[in-house]
Amino acid sequence: MKSALAAVMFLMFSITVAGQETSELSTPPNGDNEHSEISQWIGPVKISIDYHSPKVHNPANNDRTGHIWGELVHYGFVDEGFGPTKGAPWRAGANESTSITFSNDVKVEGKDLKAGTYALFLDVEKNGPWQWIFSNHLGWGSFQYDPQDETLRVPVTPEEAPFTEFLTYGFDERHPDSAVAYLQWEKKRIPLKIAVPNVNGLYVAKMRQDLQSWSGFNYQDWQNAAQFCADNKINLEEALNWADKAIDGPFRGATIGHEDFSTLSTKAAVLDAMGRESEADTLMQKALHLPGTDAYSVYAFGMGLLRKDKKNKAMTAFIFNQQQHPQDKFWTSLGLARGYTALGEKKNAIANWEIVLQNVPANLSNRTVTYEAALKKLKEAS
């Protein structure tokens, strides 16, 4: 029994030693090229770049300014004498392969690229455009680069940039559906535009998924999803169903909906986006006359009509607001002031701006200057 136990212990010891001998020791990165990572969201799409960052001064007393591009970073494809490739692009960083990950399908410089993780290389040229290269094979550095593994190449134009000591990736020119990733080092900046052409569709798909989980127990989540679709004129048939659930209750016996000015307004917005304007108007009349509809809600509705250049409808709402809420001197007058201003009726506009200024709530006192400026402009034009 003792000999068997000893044999087992010896085997376990041998396996441990062998594992230690073959494991990779944690040491500082080669050449002090620190490991870096940056991520950016474009809507619900996440983009991450993982790289090692060399510096211009390495070591500190060795200034390589002016000797980066075309020297330290080679032009074109070269045989580095290591690994299987006979013609390697630059690894777009140091040490291991630079990689870029997309959580969803995107467009890169206008070309389609599937979700996934790619090795990111850069073809640096003395003359003409440079090229970003996306490869399915990560490998190590660019020593195992093979053009057969390429998924995409896109040409870009390098730009002059302020001096940057450390090779740095970043994102700018950010929009709801696109951003420009860039590599910046020494005095160059190399851009890469990434776009998500169906960003709102992705949001809707995520909302649909969320509404089937805990989020679906809150009527306001159904309303918010429906309002998003109305605002962006997308997925309107389903949005109408979501708006109804916000009003009538999405889960029978579990949670209740709310028929109030807000939820009815959302349903009306969906109907309006569908081109069913008369139905939307009828529903809004119901919303406006609901008990509990306050002066601010009616004012906000009227302002929405003004932004759509529906001046007469907006004015009708503002007049109705004053009739329904005669005790309110601020929101009702503010609506009338804006409505009359939009219609060019200066006398009525001035009269209501003066009432507004006499009744600004304490929590909105920071807007007084804006209101005074609007009144001054009207008086000077009279």
C-alpha positions in Angstrom: 0.0 0.0 0.0 2.8 2.4 0.9 4.7 1.7 -2.3 1.5 2.4 -4.3 1.0 5.7 -2.5 4.6 6.6 -3.1 4.2 5.9 -6.8 1.1 8.1 -7.0 2.8 10.9 -5.2 5.9 10.6 -7.5 3.6 10.8 -10.5 1.8 13.9 -9.2 5.2 15.6 -8.5 6.4 14.7 -11.9 3.3 16.2 -13.6 3.7 19.4 -11.5 7.3 19.8 -12.4 6.7 19.1 -16.1 3.8 21.7 -16.0 6.1 24.3 -14.4 8.8 23.6 -17.0 6.5 24.1 -19.9 4.4 27.0 -18.5 5.1 30.6 -19.6 6.7 32.8 -16.9 5.1 36.2 -16.3 7.8 38.7 -17.1 7.8 42.4 -18.3 7.0 42.7 -22.0 9.8 42.5 -24.4 11.4 45.9 -25.0 9.1 47.5 -22.4 6.4 47.6 -25.0 3.5 47.7 -22.6 0.4 45.7 -23.3 -2.6 48.0 -24.0 -6.3 47.6 -24.9 -9.0 50.1 -25.9 -12.7 49.6 -26.5 -15.4 51.7 -28.1 -19.1 51.2 -28.5 -20.9 52.2 -31.6 -24.5 51.9 -30.5 -24.8 48.4 -29.1 -21.7 47.2 -31.0 -18.4 46.9 -29.1 -15.0 47.2 -30.8 -11.8 46.3 -29.0 -8.2 46.7 -30.1 -5.5 44.7 -28.2 -1.9 45.7 -28.9 1.6 46.3 -27.5 2.8 49.9 -27.4 6.4 50.8 -28.4 7.8 54.3 -27.7 9.9 56.6 -29.8 12.6 57.0 -27.2 13.9 53.5 -26.4 16.0 53.5 -24.4 15.3 56.9 -23.0 18.5 58.5 -24.5 17.8 57.0 -27.9 15.6 59.5 -29.9 14.2 57.7 -32.9 12.2 60.6 -34.2 12.4 60.7 -38.0 13.5 57.1 -38.1 10.2 55.3 -37.4 8.4 55.2 -40.7 10.4 53.4 -43.4 13.1 52.4 -41.1 12.0 50.9 -37.7 8.6 50.2 -39.4 9.5 48.8 -42.8 7.8 49.7 -46.1 5.8 47.1 -47.9 6.1 43.3 -47.2 9.5 42.0 -46.1 11.2 38.7 -45.2 12.2 39.2 -41.6 14.1 35.9 -41.6 11.9 34.4 -38.9 8.9 32.1 -39.2 7.3 30.6 -42.3 6.3 33.9 -44.1 8.6 35.3 -46.8 6.8 38.6 -47.0 5.3 40.1 -43.8 3.4 43.4 -43.3 3.9 45.4 -40.1 2.1 44.0 -37.1 0.7 47.5 -36.3 2.2 47.4 -32.9 5.0 45.5 -31.1 5.5 42.0 -29.8 2.4 39.8 -30.3 -0.1 40.3 -33.1 -2.3 43.4 -32.8 -5.9 42.2 -32.7 -9.3 43.8 -33.3 -12.6 42.4 -32.2 -16.1 43.3 -33.4 -19.2 42.1 -31.4 -21.4 42.4 -34.5 -21.0 42.7 -38.3 -19.7 46.2 -39.4 -18.5 48.1 -42.4 -14.8 49.0 -42.5 -14.1 51.9 -44.9 -17.3 51.0 -46.6 -16.6 47.3 -46.9 -18.5 44.5 -45.0 -16.7 42.6 -42.2 -18.2 39.9 -40.1 -18.2 39.9 -36.3 -15.2 38.2 -34.8 -11.5 38.7 -33.8 -8.9 39.4 -36.4 -5.2 40.0 -36.5 -4.6 43.6 -37.6 -1.7 44.4 -39.9 -0.7 47.5 -41.8 1.0 47.7 -45.2 3.1 50.9 -44.9 4.1 52.4 -48.2 6.5 55.1 -49.2 4.3 56.3 -51.9 0.5 55.8 -52.4 -2.1 54.7 -49.9 -1.4 52.4 -46.9 -3.5 49.4 -46.3 -5.1 47.9 -43.2 -5.2 44.1 -43.4 -7.6 41.9 -41.4 -6.5 38.3 -41.0 -8.3 35.2 -39.6 -5.0 33.9 -38.3 -3.8 35.7 -35.1 -0.4 34.0 -34.9 2.4 35.9 -33.2 3.5 39.2 -34.6 3.4 39.0 -38.4 5.9 36.1 -38.6 3.1 33.7 -39.6 1.3 36.0 -41.9 -0.2 34.3 -45.0 -2.2 36.2 -47.6 -4.6 33.2 -47.8 -5.8 34.0 -44.3 -6.8 37.6 -45.2 -10.4 38.5 -44.8 -10.2 42.2 -45.9 -7.9 44.9 -47.1 -8.8 48.5 -47.1 -6.7 51.5 -48.4 -6.3 54.6 -46.2 -4.3 57.8 -46.4 -1.9 58.5 -43.5 -2.1 61.9 -41.9 0.4 64.2 -40.3 -0.2 64.4 -36.5 1.3 66.0 -33.3 4.2 64.1 -31.9 3.1 61.0 -29.9 5.7 59.2 -27.8 3.8 55.9 -27.3 2.1 54.1 -30.2 -1.5 54.7 -29.3 -4.9 53.5 -30.7 -8.0 55.5 -30.1 -11.4 56.5 -31.5 -12.7 59.8 -32.5 -15.3 61.4 -34.9 -17.9 59.4 -32.9 -21.5 59.3 -34.2 -24.5 57.1 -33.3 -23.7 54.8 -36.2 -19.9 55.2 -36.8 -16.5 56.1 -35.4 -13.0 56.5 -36.7 -10.4 54.2 -35.1 -6.9 55.4 -35.5 -3.3 54.5 -34.8 -1.1 57.4 -33.8 2.7 57.3 -33.3 5.6 59.6 -33.7 4.2 62.2 -36.2 1.7 60.0 -38.1 -2.0 59.2 -37.7 -3.6 56.3 -39.6 -7.4 56.3 -39.6 -9.9 53.5 -40.0 -13.6 54.3 -40.4 -15.9 51.8 -38.8 -19.7 52.0 -39.4 -22.7 50.1 -38.1 -25.3 50.7 -40.9 -28.2 48.9 -39.1 -27.5 50.4 -35.6 -31.2 51.1 -34.9 -32.2 47.6 -36.0 -29.7 46.2 -33.6 -31.1 48.3 -30.8 -34.6 47.0 -31.6 -33.4 43.4 -31.6 -31.9 44.0 -28.2 -35.0 45.7 -26.9 -37.1 42.8 -28.1 -34.9 40.4 -26.2 -34.9 42.5 -23.1 -38.7 42.7 -23.1 -38.9 39.0 -22.8 -37.0 39.1 -19.5 -37.2 41.1 -16.4 -37.5 44.4 -18.3 -40.8 43.3 -19.6 -42.4 43.5 -16.2 -42.2 47.3 -16.3 -44.8 49.0 -18.5 -42.4 52.0 -19.0 -39.9 49.7 -20.8 -42.6 48.8 -23.3 -43.4 52.4 -23.8 -39.7 53.4 -24.2 -39.2 50.7 -26.8 -42.3 51.9 -28.7 -41.2 55.5 -28.5 -37.7 54.6 -29.9 -39.3 53.0 -32.9 -41.6 55.9 -33.4 -38.8 58.4 -33.2 -36.7 56.4 -35.7 -39.6 55.2 -37.9 -38.6 51.6 -37.6 -40.4 48.4 -36.6 -43.7 50.2 -36.4 -46.1 47.3 -36.5 -44.5 45.7 -33.5 -44.0 49.1 -31.8 -47.8 49.6 -31.9 -48.2 46.3 -30.0 -45.6 47.4 -27.5 -47.4 50.8 -27.0 -50.7 48.9 -26.4 -48.9 46.7 -23.8 -47.7 49.8 -22.0 -51.3 51.0 -21.8 -53.1 47.8 -21.0 -50.5 45.8 -19.1 -47.8 43.6 -20.6 -48.2 40.6 -18.2 -51.7 39.7 -17.0 -51.8 39.3 -13.3 -48.2 40.4 -12.8 -48.0 44.0 -13.7 -50.4 46.6 -15.0 -50.1 49.2 -17.7 -50.9 52.8 -17.4 -53.3 54.8 -19.6 -52.0 58.3 -19.1 -50.9 61.3 -21.2 -47.4 59.8 -21.6 -48.3 56.3 -22.8 -51.1 57.6 -25.0 -48.7 60.1 -26.5 -46.3 57.3 -27.4 -49.0 55.3 -29.1 -50.0 58.4 -31.0 -46.4 58.9 -32.1 -46.3 55.4 -33.5 -49.6 55.9 -35.4 -48.3 59.2 -36.7 -45.0 57.5 -37.9 -47.2 54.9 -39.7 -49.0 57.7 -41.6 -52.2 57.2 -39.6 -52.4 60.9 -38.6 -56.1 61.1 -38.0 -56.0 58.2 -35.5 -53.0 59.8 -33.8 -54.9 63.1 -33.5 -58.0 61.4 -32.0 -55.8 59.6 -29.5 -54.0 62.8 -28.5 -57.3 64.6 -27.9 -58.1 61.8 -25.5 -54.7 62.2 -23.8 -55.1 65.9 -23.5 -58.4 65.6 -21.8 -57.4 62.9 -19.3 -57.7 63.9 -15.7 -54.2 64.5 -14.3 -52.6 65.8 -17.6 -50.6 68.7 -16.3 -49.6 72.0 -17.9 -46.0 70.9 -18.7 -47.2 67.8 -20.6 -49.4 69.9 -22.8 -46.6 72.4 -23.3 -44.2 69.7 -24.3 -46.7 68.3 -26.8 -47.2 71.7 -28.4 -43.4 72.2 -28.6 -43.1 68.8 -30.4 -45.6 70.1 -33.0 -43.7 73.3 -33.4 -40.5 71.3 -34.1 -42.4 69.5 -36.8 -43.4 72.9 -38.2 -47.0 72.3 -37.4 -47.5 75.8 -36.1 -51.3 76.0 -36.2 -51.7 72.6 -34.4 -49.2 73.7 -31.8 -51.0 77.0 -31.2 -54.2 75.1 -30.7 -52.5 73.0 -28.0 -51.1 76.1 -26.3 -54.5 77.8 -26.2 -56.1 74.6 -24.9 -53.4 74.5 -22.2 -54.2 77.9 -20.9 -57.9 77.1 -20.9 -57.4 73.8 -19.0 -54.8 75.2 -16.5 -55.7 78.9 -15.9 -53.9 78.8 -12.6 -50.6 78.0 -14.3 -48.9 81.2 -15.4 -45.5 79.9 -16.5 -45.9 76.8 -18.8 -49.1 78.1 -20.4 -47.6 81.5 -21.1 -44.3 80.0 -22.3 -46.2 77.9 -24.9 -48.2 80.9 -26.1 -45.1 83.0 -26.2 -43.3 80.5 -28.4 -46.4 79.8 -30.5 -47.1 83.5 -31.3 -43.4 84.1 -32.0 -43.4 81.2 -34.5 -46.5 82.7 -36.2 -45.0 86.2 -36.3 -47.7 87.7 -34.0 -45.3 89.9 -32.1 -47.7 91.8 -29.9 -49.2 88.7 -28.4 -45.8 87.1 -28.2 -44.4 90.1 -26.3 -47.3 90.1 -23.9 -46.8 86.4 -23.0 -43.0 86.6 -22.7 -43.5 89.4 -20.1 -45.9 87.0 -18.2 -43.3 84.3 -18.4 -40.6 86.5 -16.9 -42.8 87.4 -14.0 -43.5 83.7 -13.2 -40.2 81.8 -13.8 -40.0 79.0 -11.2 -37.0 79.1 -8.9 -35.7 75.8 -10.3 -35.6 77.3 -13.8 -34.1 80.7 -12.9 -31.0 79.8 -15.0 -33.2 80.1 -18.1 -34.3 83.7 -17.4 -31.5 85.2 -19.5 -32.7 83.2 -22.5 -36.3 84.3 -22.0 -35.1 88.0 -21.6 -33.1 87.7 -24.9 -36.2 86.3 -26.7 -38.3 89.3 -25.5 -35.6 91.8 -26.3 -35.3 90.5 -29.8 -39.0 90.8 -30.4 -39.2 94.4 -29.1 -36.2 95.5 -31.2 -37.9 94.0 -34.3 -41.2 95.8 -33.5 
